[in-house]
Amino acid sequence: MINMRNITKSYEMGTQVVHALKGVDLTVKEGEFVAIMGPSGSGKSTLMNIIGCLDIPNSGTYTLAGLDVSQMSDDEQARVRNKQVGFVFQQFNLLARTPALKQVALPLMYSGLGRSDRFARTKESLEMVGLGDRMDHRPDELSGGQQQRVAIARALATKPSIILADEPTGALDTQTGDEILNLFEQLHEQGMTIVVITHDPEVSERAERVIWIRDGLIENNE
């Protein structure tokens, strides 16, 4: 599903050049549940952005679901990103006055699906995360855990190749975070490829495999 070879990425910060990734090799198989961990400044955010087609490397090759995305244009990457990657963030990024049904339908607006197909896909996604009876509820009518479930349903709506989650339990209490991790495990059991960026050992323990990154290099990638 993910195959990176010798990925490098540098940024200019004033007169300095920061080498965020220094030749990363990374492989994630279809259907895996992987956690990526590393200290602050390790390069994990840069790696996440490249995995999610939000940024392109300076050098190296990256194929996602069989597509070579490492040298695509911004527009080409946007099309791949919208179709292949479902994003889940620490802050749920929901629209304040919009019911769950419309929140989840948003990424489908440009998919070419007709209205009835969009509704069916949206309803299916909300039912997958246990919110079939909360479709008309706004964020202020939902708990934190339910809001994150809406965000996960939105990520699932386009039927992506991978779910890419950045600290998905960071804004939740322990019990609610555990419920979200249970949901990820259920999705994994159904065959979904999940990559979680986290600093929390309790989150990484739930993953099938943990990958450590430090100083811009992968320390393990079994």
Residue pairs with C-beta under 8 A, 6 or more apart in sequence:
1 28
1 29
1 30
1 31
1 32
1 64
1 65
1 161
1 162
1 193
2 26
2 27
2 28
2 51
2 62
2 63
2 64
2 162
2 195
3 26
3 27
3 61
3 62
3 63
4 24
4 25
4 26
4 27
4 50
4 60
4 61
4 62
5 25
5 60
5 61
5 62
6 23
6 24
6 25
6 59
6 60
6 61
7 21
7 23
7 24
7 25
7 26
7 47
7 50
7 57
7 59
7 60
7 61
7 62
7 70
8 19
8 21
8 22
8 23
8 24
8 57
8 58
8 59
8 60
9 19
9 20
9 21
9 43
9 46
9 50
9 55
9 57
9 58
10 17
10 18
10 19
10 20
10 58
11 17
11 18
11 20
12 18
19 216
20 43
20 46
20 216
21 43
21 46
21 47
21 50
21 57
21 216
21 217
22 43
22 215
22 216
22 217
23 60
23 217
24 43
24 47
24 60
24 213
24 216
24 217
24 218
25 218
25 221
26 47
26 211
26 218
26 221
27 221
28 34
28 162
28 193
28 195
29 193
30 161
30 191
30 193
31 188
31 191
31 192
31 193
32 193
32 194
32 208
32 209
33 184
33 185
33 188
33 193
33 194
33 196
33 206
33 207
33 208
33 209
34 194
34 195
34 196
34 207
34 208
34 209
34 210
34 211
35 195
35 196
35 197
35 198
35 203
35 204
35 206
35 207
35 209
35 210
35 211
36 44
36 47
36 48
36 195
36 196
36 197
36 198
36 210
36 211
36 213
37 44
37 198
37 199
37 201
37 204
37 210
37 211
37 212
37 213
38 44
38 199
38 212
38 213
38 214
39 199
39 214
42 213
42 214
42 215
42 216
43 213
43 215
43 216
43 217
44 197
44 213
45 166
45 197
46 55
47 197
47 213
48 54
48 164
48 166
48 197
49 55
50 56
50 57
50 62
51 64
51 85
51 162
51 164
51 195
52 81
52 85
52 87
52 164
53 64
53 69
53 72
53 77
53 78
53 80
53 81
53 84
53 85
54 77
54 81
56 69
56 70
56 71
56 72
56 77
57 70
60 70
61 68
61 70
62 68
62 69
62 70
63 69
63 70
64 80
64 84
64 85
64 161
64 162
65 84
65 161
65 162
67 80
67 84
69 76
69 77
69 80
72 80
82 107
82 110
82 158
83 158
83 160
84 160
84 161
84 162
85 160
85 161
85 162
85 164
86 154
86 155
86 156
86 157
86 158
86 160
86 162
86 163
86 164
87 155
87 164
87 165
87 166
88 148
88 151
88 152
88 155
88 163
88 164
88 165
88 166
88 168
89 151
89 165
89 166
89 167
89 168
90 166
90 167
90 168
90 170
90 171
91 171
92 139
92 144
92 147
92 148
92 150
92 151
92 171
93 151
94 103
94 139
94 147
94 150
94 151
95 102
95 103
95 139
96 138
96 139
96 140
97 138
98 138
98 139
99 135
99 136
99 137
99 138
100 126
100 131
100 134
100 135
100 136
100 137
100 138
100 142
100 150
100 153
101 119
101 122
101 123
101 126
101 135
101 136
103 139
103 150
103 154
104 122
104 125
104 126
104 150
104 153
104 154
104 157
105 118
105 119
105 122
105 157
106 154
107 154
107 157
107 158
108 118
108 121
108 122
108 157
108 158
109 118
111 118
111 158
113 121
121 157
121 159
122 135
122 153
122 157
123 132
123 135
125 153
125 154
125 156
125 157
126 132
126 134
126 135
126 150
126 153
128 153
128 156
128 187
129 149
129 150
129 152
129 153
129 156
129 183
130 149
130 183
131 146
131 149
131 150
131 153
134 142
134 146
137 146
139 147
139 150
142 150
143 176
144 171
144 172
144 173
144 176
145 172
145 176
145 179
145 180
148 168
148 169
148 171
148 172
148 176
148 180
149 180
149 183
152 163
152 168
152 180
152 183
155 163
156 163
156 187
161 193
162 192
162 193
162 194
162 195
163 184
163 187
163 192
163 193
163 194
163 195
164 195
164 197
165 184
165 194
165 195
165 196
165 197
166 197
167 197
167 198
167 199
167 200
168 180
168 184
168 196
168 198
168 203
169 176
169 177
169 180
169 181
169 198
169 200
169 203
170 200
172 180
177 202
177 203
181 203
181 206
184 194
184 196
184 206
185 206
187 194
188 194
188 208
194 207
196 203
196 204
196 207
198 204
204 210
209 222
210 220
211 218
211 220
211 221
212 218
212 219
212 220
213 219
